[in-house]
Amino acid sequence: MGMPDNHPGRESAPDEILRERKRRIFSWRTMVFLAVSLLLAWLLLRQMDIAGTVDMIRKADPLLIAACCAVYVLSNISKMLRFRVMLGDYRIPLFDLFTITSYHNFSNMVFPARTGELTFVYYLKKIGGVDMTKGLHILVVTRIFDFIIIAIYFLCSLVLFFGRETSVALVAAGIVFLVISVIILFNLKWLVILCGRLFHMAADRPRYRDRPLVKKAMGLIDVLVGEFSSFKTGKFVPLLALTTMLVWAVLYFIFFLSIRALGVEVGFIQSVAGSTGSVLTNVLPINSFGSFGTLEAGWTGGFMLVGMGKQDAIFTGFGFHVICLLASAIPAFFCFIAARIGKK
């Protein structure tokens, strides 16, 4: 069920994941994304009315903000259940799986360019004893399901909110996004096999083939191809679709609740349609540390598209971001303390 004991990289896999994450965090691409994020945040802040912003902060409802943090825990639980479906016969205790999920969510909020995703693979191996290839497989499949469900929610909210005035271009874009995601899901095995063959072709050259790192990577690629090839997609579709719909139903409710907590009137369908912009910018590997700037830009554009004023859109974007950072930090900190107490 797990990776064979003699497999190259079994013992060093968690350390390799950490090194890879550090390499990505301190790469020149990350610095470029940081510069872009700071520029976006500065441009958005310049357009805010200072007196109006101070007044909106005073009117924020602390009880609703606390409710957002409580509901966020429910989103962690729903994500944990989805991971449990993918793990199959791996019997990881639920609290350990909740801990892994909480660390993963908080890391995704903090680390740039989706490097927080590697935290899931690292802690799944360290805490749950699950192979690195299995962790990577779970991440890829769940992200594809995310794209599918996001596209469905987006299309439904557009039609319900705009009615006959719905933009044909937006609907077409949503349908294309949905169709491509479904095609990728059911052809994922062949895509991974193709990528594996291309990697072997590139690595099978005299100056590369004898390097220890290349040999190790080739071994891991073979195991990864085997993992993806043995996955029965159709068997898991119903439960993964159901749990992913639950995940995003809770997350979209958090978006709605956060806006209301910040004193801005918004309908639930309007919040679903508007928040999709921030969802897409946060999913793509273009964000910097904390996702500040890029998330707010996507949020502002999405909500202005569905009729929200610029001041409200920018303010709720930054406000929601702060609430989300706080809400994701609380369960992660709780799990960290519980783990330390458990060890003692």
N, C-alpha and C positions, 0 to 999 in steps of 0.2 A: 504494500500500500504506500509506503514511503520510499524515499530514494535509497538505493542500495548503499551499504556501508562503504563500499570501495569506490563509490562514485566520486570523481574529482570535484572538489569544491564543497562536499557535504559539510565538513567541519567549518570551513572558512566562509560559507555562504553569507551569514549575517554580517560579518565584517566587510565582505565585498560590497554588500548592499549599502552599508554606511559610507564606504569610500566612494562609491558611485554617486551617492546623494551629495556628498561634500564636493565632489568634482563638478557636479552640475550646478550647485549653489554658487560656487565661486568662479564660474565660467564667464567669459566675456559676454555671452548671450544674456546671462542674468543681469549683468551690469547695464546692458542696453535696455532690457525690460524695466529695470529700476529707474533709469533716466526717463523713459517714456511714461511710466506710472507717476513719477513726481510731476512731470509736465502736465499730465491729464488732471491730477489732483489740484494743481495750482490754477489751471484754467477754470476748473469747476468752482473752486472756492472764490475766485475773483468775481464770478457772476452772482454770488449770493449776497443778499441784503443783510448786513450785519445786525441791524436793529430787529429785523424780522426773524432772523435766526435765533437771536437771544430770546425773543418772545416765544418762539416755538419750543425751545429747550425748556423754558419755564412751564409750559403747558403739557409737557410729556407726562404720561401716566406711569408712575413707578410700579403699580400693581400689574398693569398689562405687560410691562417690560419683564417683570418677574415671571409672569405667565408664559412669555416667549421662551425664557430659559427652561421652564418646566416642560413645555411642549418639545423643546429641542432634545431632551432626554428621550422622549418617545420616538423621535426620529432616529436616534442612535439604536434604540431597541429594534425598530423596524429594519434598519440596515443590518443589525446583528442577525436577525432572522433570515434575511436574504443570504448572508454569508453562510449561515448554517445549512441552507438548502444546497449551496454549491459544494460544501465540504463533504456531504454524503456520509461516508462511514467514519470519518474522523470525529471522534467523540471528545471534543474540547468542552470543558465546563462552561456553562453559559456566562458566568461572571468573567471568566478569562476572555471569552469571545467579546463580551461587552467592553472590556478593557482595551482589547486590540482595536475595536471599532472606534472607541473614544479617542485613543491616541491618534488613530488614522485621520479622523475628522479634524481634530485640532491642528495636526501637522499640515493638512491640506489648506487650512485657513492661514497658516503662518508662512510656510516655506514657498519659495517662488517656483514658477514654471512647472507646476504639478509634481515637484520633487517629493512632496509629502506623500504621494502615492506609494513610494518605496517603503514608507514607514509600515504600511500594512504587511508587506512581504516580510520585512524584518521582524516585526513582533509576532506575526503568525508562525514564523520559524522559531523565534526565541521562547515565546510563551506557550504556543500550541504544538510545537514540534512538527509543523507541516512543511513539506518540501518547498523550496523557493519556486520551483516551476509551477506547483499547484497554486501558490499565491499569485503569481503573475497571470496564470490562466483565469483565476477568479476575478482579478481586477479588470482584465480585458472584457470578459463576458458581461460583468455587471455594468461596465461603462457603456457597452453597446445597448444593453437593455435600458439604461438611463436615456440614451439618445432617442430610442424608440418611444418611450413613455412621454418624454418631454415634447416630442413632436406631436403626439396625440393630444396631450393637454393643450398645447399651443394652438393647434388647429381648432379644437372644440371651443376654446375660449375666444378666439378670433370671431368665429361664426356667431357665437352666442352674444358677444359684446357689440359687434358692428352690424350684424344682420345682413341685409341686402347691400350695405355699403362696404362690406368686407373687401379688402384689397386682393385682387386676383393674383398679383405678384407675390404677396406674402403667403397666400394659400398654396400657390405653386411651389414656393421655396420650402414650405413646411412638408408638403407631400414628397418632394424630391429628397429631402433630408430623411424622412421616414422610410421611403423605399430603399434608399442606399443603405441605411442602418440594418434593415431586415435582410437585405441581400448579403451584407457582410456577416451577419450573425450566422446564417445557414451555410455560408461558404468559408467560415473562419478557418476550418481545418486546412483547406486547400491554399488559403492565403499564407498561413504559417508554414506549410510545406514549401511553398514557392520561395518565401523569404529565407527559409533554412537552406535551400539549394543555392540561392544566390549568395548567401554568406559563405557556404562551402566553396563555391567557385572563386570568390574573391580571396578567401583565406588560403586556398590550395596553390600557393605560389612559393617558390624556393625561399624568398626572403621573409615569408610570413609563417609558413607551415610548421617550422621548428621552434617557434617562440612559445614559451610556457603559457602565456596569457591566451594566445590564439588556440592552443590545444585545449585549454580549459573551457574556453568559450564554445568551441566546436562540440565538446562533450555535453555542455549545458543546452546547446541548441538542439541536439539530437533528443535529449530528454524532454525538452519543451515541445518539440514536434510530436513526440509520442503522447504527451499529456493532452494536447489539443486534438490529436487524431482519435484518441480513445473516448472522447467526450460525446455522449449521446445527446445532442442538442434538443431534439424533439421531446425527449423524456422529461427534461427539466423546464421546458417553456412555460407550462401552466403555472407552476409554483413561482418561478422567477418573475413572470409577468405580474402575478398577483402581489408578491412582496414588493416589487419595484413600484407598482401603482400605489401601494400603501406608503412607501418611502416618500414619494413625491406629493401625495395628498397631504401628508404631515408637513413637508417642507413648504409647500405653497400656502398652507394655513399659517405657518410661521411668518412668511412674507406679509400676508394680509394682516396678521395680528401686530407685527412690528410697525407697520404704517399707521394703524389705528392707535397704537401706543404712543406714537410721536405726534398725535393730534391732527392727523390729516384724514379727511373723509375719503373713503375709497370702497368700491364694491368688490366682492370676492372674485367675480369673473374678470373685472378690470385688473385686479392685482395679479391674477394668473397670467393674463396676456402681457401685462407690462413687465413683470419680473423675469420673463424668459430672456430678455436681453442680458441681464446680469448673470443668469444661469449659464448662458452660452459663453460669455467672456470669462467666467470663472472656470469652466470646464476645459477650455482651450489652454495650451501651455504657453500663454503670453503674459501671465501675471507676474508681478514682482513680490517682494516680501510683504506678507499680509494682504496681498491683492488690492491694496489701496490704489485708487486711480482708475484701474481697469474695470473693477467691479462697479464703481460709481458711474463711470462713463456708460457702460452697458445698461445699468439701472436707469439712469437719466434718460437715455435715448428711448428705452422701451416704454417708460411711463409717459414721456411727452408724446409718444406715438398714440397712446390711448387717452389723451386729453388732460393729463395732469399738468399743472403749471410748472414752469422751470424752477422756481424757488422751492416748491414742495418736492419736486422730483430730486433735485440735488440734495436737499436737506435729508429726506428720507433715505436716500442712497447711503450717505455717510452714517446716519443714525442706525440704519439696519445693519451696516457693516460692524459698527461697534457692538451692537447687541449680539450679533452672531459670534464675534470673537469671544465675548464674555460667556455666552451660552455654551460654546464648544469647549472653553477652558474649564468650566466648573466640573463636568463629569470626568474629564481627563485628570484633573487634579484630585478628585475624589478617588478615582481608581488607583492613582499613584500612591496616595496615602494608605489606602487599604492594602495595596501590595506590600508596602514597606512594613506595615503593622503585621501582616500575615507572615512575612519572613522572620520577624523578631519572635 
